[in-house]
Amino acid sequence: MPAMDVKNRGIAMALLFILGLSSILPLCFSDANQPSLTKKPQPPTSNNRIGSSVVLRVQGNVYPLGYYSVSLNIGNPPKAYDLDIDSGSDLTWVQCDAPCKGCTKPKNQQYKPNKKNLVPCGDQLCAGVQSPGSHHCQSPNDQCDYEVEYADHGSSLGVLVRDYIPLRLTNGSVLGPLVAFGCGYDQAYSGPTSPPSTAGVLGLGNGKSSLLSQLTSRGLIRNVVGHCLSGRGGGFLFFGDHLVPSSGVSWTPILPGSSVKHYVSGPADLLFNAKPTSVKGLQVIFDSGSSYTYFNSQDYRAIVNTIVDDLKGKQLSRTTADPSLPVCWKGAKPFKSLGDVANLFKPLTLSFTRTKNVQLQLPPSSYLILTKYGNACLGILNGSEAGLGNLNIIGDTFLQDKMVIYDNEKKQIGWISANCDRLPES
């Protein structure tokens, strides 16, 4: 979800890393296709950039797991960490081997830093990971503490570190750039689903602290990231433009100067069965870190009412006995697949009005969830009730079975229907 600055905490705890790290001021949070390193990684060269991408296998699903993740190797020798992929935030962080609040991983699966890993306050990346008005940095040599808050599911606080992240490019090069990321030791979680059991978050945003921006600034890849999330679970993630199709992609501009700095586009109108609705002029955030799609309360109610009205007279009835999601329907007997019920629902479409004929087509399988109780539930939630205010967030429900591309060089977001069940050939 979009990252926002954490409000200053009134009380700071003093923690001491076992490996002799300096004291740290708190907060902790609730099959990798990568090489292993047998010797110290070599610095990247400009020859590696053109036509290359990094491709990572994705695991997970919208339901019942509630997130998609990748396994990323960090350190030398490398160790694998499973990270929730999130295009709504910048900073990548892993759970820190330190006294930790809200951690989901045992100690032996946490990142173990040492004093030389610490990023100092004087580093250019430090200012971008701290809240405005933060007083953590008294000296340029102090350690850099990061603070990040997620709009729909809590916060993370920790210390900024640097380490090697080995990567294999599609042109065959194997690299291990030194990359800055967070070592998180105070996590808080609040959301409609259980907190992910991952070791941290892989931020795919376009801020300076993101892994994408750091790789781009070193000339390794172009400033493009994309993902393909399968509705059956799994998929793949890529950095760089090597896998971007040369044709067939629907593109819409990333809005400049928006209040949310990540992947925002619009305005967009919502169509139901190709017909206009009262939901118009939406600005939407493309966010792989959100399992479900959220609309502001007014538009959410309009969408629910439109779908409910269209189902009148059909062999479905609303049920409140399913705790999975707020709006669910049941049939005469439990559904075994979405195919049993999808034909009773009409498709939705997001039509982007700044770009003629650019539409995000959403068949019923893109907005319905089949729960373990055999009911069909709406994978669209009331964002206002989730504390998102008027934000409209396109989550994984809408992004499944499409290659979604965030092109920061051309300032545009694109998508194309794709088979996300297997890794693309390099």
C-alpha positions in Angstrom: 0.0 0.0 0.0 1.1 3.6 -0.4 3.7 4.5 2.2 3.2 7.6 4.4 5.3 9.0 7.1 4.8 7.6 10.6 3.8 10.1 13.2 6.5 10.9 15.7 6.5 8.4 18.6 6.4 10.0 22.1 8.7 7.5 23.7 11.8 6.0 22.2 13.3 2.8 23.4 17.0 2.2 23.4 18.0 -1.1 21.8 21.5 -2.6 21.4 22.3 -5.0 18.6 24.2 -8.1 19.8 26.9 -7.6 17.2 28.0 -4.3 18.7 25.8 -2.0 16.7 25.3 1.5 18.1 22.1 2.1 20.1 19.1 2.4 17.9 15.9 4.4 18.3 12.9 2.4 17.6 9.9 0.8 15.4 9.5 -3.3 14.1 6.6 -4.7 11.7 4.2 -6.8 11.5 12.0 -20.4 -5.8 14.3 -17.5 -6.2 15.8 -17.3 -9.7 18.9 -15.8 -8.3 22.6 -16.7 -8.2 24.6 -17.5 -5.1 27.8 -15.7 -4.6 31.0 -17.6 -3.9 33.3 -14.6 -4.0 33.0 -10.9 -3.4 30.6 -9.4 -6.0 32.1 -7.2 -8.6 30.9 -3.7 -9.2 28.5 -3.3 -12.2 29.5 -1.8 -15.5 27.5 0.2 -18.0 27.7 -2.8 -20.5 25.1 -4.6 -18.4 22.3 -2.2 -18.8 20.9 -2.1 -22.3 18.3 -4.8 -23.0 18.6 -6.5 -19.7 16.1 -7.3 -16.9 16.1 -9.1 -13.6 13.3 -11.7 -13.4 12.1 -13.1 -10.1 9.5 -15.8 -9.5 6.4 -14.7 -7.5 4.6 -16.9 -5.0 1.3 -16.3 -3.2 -2.4 -15.4 -4.1 -5.1 -13.0 -3.2 -7.1 -15.6 -1.4 -6.7 -17.3 1.0 -3.0 -16.1 1.5 -3.7 -12.4 0.9 -0.4 -11.4 -0.7 2.2 -12.1 -3.4 5.9 -12.4 -2.5 9.4 -13.0 -4.0 12.5 -14.6 -2.5 15.4 -12.1 -2.6 19.0 -13.1 -1.8 20.8 -10.6 0.4 24.4 -10.6 1.8 27.7 -12.3 1.0 27.3 -15.3 1.5 23.7 -14.7 0.4 20.7 -15.6 2.4 17.1 -15.8 1.0 14.3 -13.6 2.4 10.7 -13.7 1.3 9.3 -10.2 0.7 5.8 -8.9 0.1 5.9 -7.1 -3.3 4.5 -3.6 -3.0 4.3 -1.0 -5.8 2.6 1.4 -3.3 5.8 2.0 -1.3 9.5 2.7 -2.0 11.7 1.3 0.8 12.6 -2.4 0.8 13.1 -3.7 4.4 13.7 -7.0 6.1 13.1 -8.1 9.7 16.1 -7.3 11.8 18.0 -9.6 14.1 17.4 -7.3 17.1 14.9 -7.0 19.9 11.8 -6.9 17.7 8.1 -6.0 17.9 5.6 -7.6 15.5 8.1 -9.8 13.7 6.7 -12.8 11.9 10.0 -14.7 11.4 12.1 -16.5 14.0 15.5 -15.2 14.8 17.4 -17.5 12.4 15.4 -16.1 9.5 16.0 -12.5 10.2 18.7 -10.3 8.7 21.8 -10.0 10.9 23.6 -6.7 10.3 26.9 -5.5 11.6 28.2 -2.0 12.4 29.8 -1.5 9.0 26.4 -2.1 7.3 24.8 1.0 8.9 24.0 3.9 6.6 24.9 7.3 8.2 22.5 10.2 8.5 24.6 12.2 6.1 23.9 9.8 3.3 21.7 11.3 0.5 19.1 8.5 0.9 18.5 9.1 4.6 16.3 12.2 4.3 13.9 10.3 2.1 13.1 7.6 4.6 12.4 9.8 7.6 9.3 11.6 8.6 9.2 15.4 8.2 10.4 17.1 11.3 12.2 14.0 12.6 14.9 14.7 15.1 16.7 11.3 14.9 19.7 12.7 13.1 21.8 14.9 15.5 25.0 14.3 13.5 25.8 13.3 9.9 27.6 10.3 11.4 24.6 9.0 13.4 22.9 5.9 12.1 19.9 6.6 9.8 16.6 5.4 11.2 13.8 4.9 8.8 10.1 5.3 9.4 7.3 4.2 7.0 3.5 3.9 7.4 1.3 1.9 5.1 -2.1 3.4 4.3 -4.1 0.2 4.9 -2.0 -2.1 7.1 0.3 -0.5 9.7 3.9 0.6 9.9 7.6 -0.3 10.1 10.5 1.4 11.8 14.1 0.4 11.8 17.6 1.3 10.7 18.9 1.8 7.1 21.7 -0.5 6.1 23.7 -1.5 2.9 24.6 -4.9 1.7 25.1 -6.9 -1.4 22.1 -8.2 -3.4 23.1 -10.7 -6.0 21.1 -10.5 -9.2 21.2 -12.4 -12.5 20.3 -10.3 -15.6 18.6 -11.8 -18.6 21.8 -11.2 -20.7 23.6 -13.6 -18.5 25.5 -11.1 -16.3 25.7 -11.8 -12.6 25.9 -8.8 -10.4 26.0 -8.0 -6.7 25.5 -4.2 -6.2 25.6 -2.7 -2.8 22.0 -1.6 -2.1 20.5 0.3 0.8 17.4 -1.2 2.5 15.7 -1.2 5.9 16.5 -3.5 8.8 13.1 -3.4 10.6 12.7 -4.0 14.3 9.3 -2.5 15.2 6.3 -3.5 13.1 2.7 -2.7 13.7 -0.1 -4.2 11.6 -3.7 -3.3 11.1 -5.7 -4.5 8.1 -8.7 -6.6 6.8 -6.6 -9.7 6.6 -3.9 -11.3 8.8 -0.4 -9.8 8.5 1.8 -11.4 5.9 4.2 -14.1 7.2 7.0 -12.7 5.0 10.3 -11.4 6.2 9.6 -7.9 5.0 8.5 -5.7 2.0 10.0 -5.2 -1.5 9.2 -1.6 -2.3 8.6 -1.2 -6.1 7.9 2.6 -6.0 9.9 5.3 -7.8 11.4 7.1 -4.9 15.2 7.4 -4.5 15.3 4.8 -1.8 13.6 2.0 -3.9 15.6 -0.9 -5.2 14.5 0.0 -8.7 15.9 3.6 -8.4 19.2 2.4 -6.9 19.7 -0.2 -9.7 18.8 2.5 -12.3 21.2 5.1 -10.8 24.0 2.6 -11.3 23.2 2.1 -14.9 22.2 -1.5 -14.5 18.7 -1.4 -16.0 16.2 1.0 -17.3 13.8 2.6 -14.8 11.0 0.1 -15.5 9.4 -2.5 -13.2 6.5 -4.9 -13.9 4.7 -7.9 -12.5 2.4 -10.6 -13.7 0.2 -12.1 -11.0 -1.7 -15.3 -11.7 -5.2 -15.7 -10.6 -4.3 -19.3 -9.8 -1.4 -18.2 -7.6 2.2 -17.3 -8.4 3.6 -15.3 -11.3 6.7 -13.3 -11.9 8.2 -9.9 -11.3 10.8 -8.0 -13.4 13.1 -5.0 -13.2 14.1 -3.4 -16.5 12.4 -3.2 -19.9 13.6 -6.4 -21.6 10.3 -8.2 -21.2 8.0 -5.3 -22.2 6.0 -6.2 -25.3 6.6 -4.1 -28.3 2.9 -3.9 -29.1 -0.6 -4.6 -27.6 0.0 -2.8 -24.3 -2.6 -0.3 -23.1 -0.8 2.8 -21.7 -2.0 5.6 -19.4 0.1 8.5 -18.0 1.3 8.6 -14.5 -0.2 11.7 -13.0 2.5 14.4 -12.2 2.5 16.3 -9.0 -0.2 14.1 -7.3 -0.5 14.1 -3.5 0.4 10.4 -3.5 3.8 10.2 -5.1 3.6 6.7 -6.5 1.8 5.1 -9.4 -1.3 7.2 -9.7 -3.3 7.6 -12.9 -6.7 8.9 -14.1 -9.2 10.3 -14.4 -11.1 7.1 -15.0 -14.8 6.3 -15.3 -16.3 3.0 -14.3 -18.4 1.1 -16.7 -20.7 -1.8 -15.9 -21.4 -4.2 -18.7 -19.9 -1.5 -21.0 -22.5 1.0 -19.9 -21.7 4.2 -17.9 -22.2 4.4 -14.1 -22.3 7.3 -11.7 -18.6 6.5 -10.8 -16.6 9.0 -12.8 -13.4 10.9 -12.7 -11.5 8.6 -10.4 -7.8 9.0 -9.6 -6.5 5.5 -8.9 -3.3 4.1 -7.4 -1.9 0.9 -8.9 -0.8 -1.0 -5.8 0.4 -4.6 -5.8 0.8 -4.4 -2.0 -3.0 -4.4 -1.6 -4.8 -7.7 -2.0 -8.1 -6.1 -2.7 -9.3 -3.0 -4.5 -10.6 0.0 -2.5 -12.9 2.8 -3.6 -14.0 5.8 -1.6 -17.3 5.2 0.3 -19.6 7.1 -2.1 -18.3 5.2 -5.2 -18.1 1.9 -3.3 -21.7 2.1 -2.4 -22.6 2.9 -6.0 -20.7 -0.1 -7.3 -22.2 -2.5 -4.8 -25.8 -1.2 -5.5 -25.2 -1.5 -9.3 -24.1 -5.1 -8.9 -26.8 -6.0 -6.4 -29.6 -4.5 -8.6 -28.4 -6.5 -11.6 -28.5 -9.8 -9.6 -32.2 -9.4 -8.8 -34.2 -12.4 -10.0 -31.1 -14.6 -10.3 -30.4 -17.7 -8.3 -28.2 -16.0 -5.8 -28.8 -14.6 -2.3 -26.8 -12.4 -0.1 -25.2 -14.0 2.9 -23.8 -12.5 6.1 -22.6 -15.9 7.4 -19.3 -15.7 5.5 -16.7 -13.8 7.5 -14.2 -13.6 4.6 -15.4 -10.3 3.0 -18.2 -7.8 3.6 -20.3 -8.6 0.5 -21.0 -12.2 -0.4 -23.5 -14.3 -2.3 -24.4 -18.0 -2.0 -26.2 -20.4 -4.3 -28.4 -23.4 -3.8 -25.2 -25.3 -2.9 -21.6 -24.2 -2.4 -19.8 -23.1 -5.6 -16.7 -25.2 -6.5 -15.2 -22.6 -8.8 -15.8 -19.1 -10.0 -16.8 -20.6 -13.2 -20.0 -21.9 -11.5 -21.1 -18.3 -10.8 -19.2 -15.9 -13.0 -21.8 -16.0 -15.8 -24.3 -14.4 -13.5 -22.2 -11.3 -13.1 -21.4 -8.6 -15.6 -17.9 -7.2 -16.4 -16.5 -4.0 -15.1 -14.3 -1.6 -17.0 -12.1 1.3 -15.9 -12.0 3.7 -18.9 -9.2 6.3 -18.7 -10.5 9.4 -20.2 -7.2 11.2 -20.8 -6.1 8.5 -23.1 -8.7 7.7 -25.8 -9.9 4.1 -25.8 -7.6 3.0 -23.0 -9.5 0.6 -20.8 -8.8 -1.8 -18.0 -11.1 -4.7 -18.7 -12.3 -6.5 -15.5 -14.3 -9.8 -16.0 -16.1 -11.1 -13.0 -13.1 -13.3 -12.1 -11.1 -10.0 -11.6 -13.4 -8.7 -8.9 -14.9 -11.9 -7.3 -13.4 -14.1 -4.7 -14.4 -17.7 -4.1 -14.1 -18.4 -0.4 -13.5 -21.6 1.4 -17.2 -21.6 2.3 -18.2 -21.9 -1.4 -19.5 -18.4 -1.7 -18.7 -15.7 -4.2 -17.6 -12.5 -2.5 -16.8 -9.0 -3.8 -13.1 -8.3 -3.8 -13.8 -4.6 -3.7 -13.8 -2.9 -0.3 -14.9 0.5 1.2 -11.6 2.5 1.4 -13.1 5.1 3.7 -13.9 2.4 6.3 -10.3 1.1 5.9 -9.0 4.6 6.8 -8.0 5.5 3.2 -10.2 8.6 3.0 -10.9 9.4 -0.6 -8.1 7.3 -2.0 -9.0 4.7 -4.7 -6.6 1.8 -4.9 -6.4 -0.8 -7.6 -5.2 -3.9 -5.8 -4.3 -7.5 -6.8 -7.9 -8.5 -7.5 -7.9 -6.1 -10.5 -4.3 -6.8 -11.6 -4.4 -10.6 -11.9 -3.6 -12.4 -15.2 -2.1 -9.2 -16.7 1.4 -8.0 -17.2 1.4 -4.6 -15.5 4.3 -2.3 -16.3 5.4 0.8 -14.4 7.6 2.8 -16.9 9.2 5.6 -14.9 11.3 6.7 -17.9 8.2 7.5 -20.0 6.0 8.3 -17.0 3.3 5.8 -17.9 1.6 2.6 -16.6 0.7 -0.2 -19.0 -1.1 -3.6 -19.0 -1.7 -6.4 -21.3 -3.4 -9.8 -20.8 -0.8 -12.5 -20.2 -0.1 -16.0 -19.1 1.4 -15.4 -15.6 1.7 -19.1 -14.8 5.2 -19.5 -16.2 8.4 -17.5 -16.2 9.0 -15.8 -19.6 12.0 -16.9 -21.6 14.9 -14.5 -21.5 
